[in-house]
Amino acid sequence: MIAAGRYTCEAHGNVEWISGWATATIFPTRLEAELSQQHLKEHGITALVLSNTIEPLSGTLGFFTINAVTPFFAYREIGGGRIRLMTPARDFMRAQEYLAEIDKKAEQYN
């Protein structure tokens, strides 16, 4: 099967590719993505966080939080707020194993 210009097996034909990096998983928050990135790094797996959310447009000013108003069309164009954990193809399978391990441990504490 060919997906995004790469030969893949049936099981991995739906993996999202961006500039040669595979999307290992998508997180709802940057903190979760960065924690998982660090976990993978500790196991020798290269990973990076790719965030196309509006978060860089917000910040703080003293005790007040500033949230920029972003028109819907701009939010839609930047992916609707996805925070991806990306790995090179060579590390994708190992990353999937470790991320599953993280999920299993998290379920034990919930």
C-alpha positions in Angstrom: 0.0 0.0 0.0 1.3 3.5 -0.8 0.3 6.3 1.7 1.7 9.9 1.5 4.3 8.7 -1.1 5.6 5.9 1.2 5.1 2.1 1.0 3.3 0.9 4.1 1.6 -2.2 5.3 -2.2 -2.3 5.7 -2.0 -1.7 9.4 0.0 1.6 9.0 -1.5 3.0 5.8 -3.4 5.6 7.8 -0.3 7.0 9.6 -0.2 10.8 9.0 3.2 12.0 7.5 4.5 15.6 7.7 7.8 16.3 6.1 9.1 12.8 6.6 8.0 12.5 10.2 5.2 10.1 11.3 2.5 11.2 13.7 2.9 8.8 16.6 -0.1 10.2 18.4 -2.2 13.4 18.9 -2.6 14.9 22.4 -5.2 17.4 23.7 -2.5 19.4 25.6 1.1 20.4 25.1 2.0 19.2 28.5 1.0 15.6 27.8 2.8 15.7 24.4 6.0 17.0 26.1 5.9 14.5 28.9 5.6 11.7 26.3 8.3 13.2 24.2 10.6 13.1 27.3 9.7 9.5 28.0 10.5 8.5 24.4 13.8 10.4 24.6 14.8 8.5 27.7 14.3 5.3 25.7 16.5 6.6 22.8 13.6 7.5 20.5 13.8 10.8 18.6 10.5 12.7 18.9 9.3 16.3 18.5 6.1 18.1 19.4 4.3 19.7 16.5 1.6 22.1 17.6 -0.6 24.0 15.2 -2.9 25.5 17.8 -3.5 29.1 18.7 -1.6 28.7 22.0 1.3 31.0 21.0 -1.2 33.8 20.6 -2.1 33.7 24.3 -0.1 34.7 27.3 -0.2 36.4 30.7 -0.1 40.0 31.9 0.3 40.1 35.6 -2.6 38.3 37.2 -4.6 38.3 34.0 -4.6 35.8 31.2 -4.7 37.2 27.7 -6.4 35.1 25.0 -6.4 36.4 21.6 -9.6 36.2 19.6 -9.0 34.1 16.6 -11.5 34.1 13.7 -12.9 30.6 13.1 -11.4 30.4 9.6 -7.9 31.0 10.9 -8.4 28.3 13.6 -9.7 25.9 10.9 -6.7 26.6 8.7 -4.2 25.8 11.4 -5.6 22.4 12.0 -8.2 23.0 14.6 -5.8 22.7 17.5 -3.9 19.5 17.0 -0.8 18.8 19.1 1.1 16.0 17.5 4.0 13.9 18.7 6.1 13.1 15.7 8.8 10.5 15.1 11.1 9.6 12.2 9.9 6.5 10.3 12.8 4.4 11.8 11.5 5.1 15.4 7.7 4.9 14.7 7.1 1.2 15.8 9.2 1.5 19.0 7.4 4.8 19.8 4.1 3.1 19.4 5.2 0.4 21.9 6.3 2.8 24.5 3.3 5.1 24.1 1.0 2.0 24.6 3.0 1.3 27.8 2.5 4.8 29.0 -1.3 4.5 28.4 -1.4 1.2 30.2 0.4 2.7 33.3 -1.9 5.7 33.3 -5.0 3.4 33.3 -3.7 1.7 36.4 -3.8 5.0 38.3 -7.3 6.0 37.1 
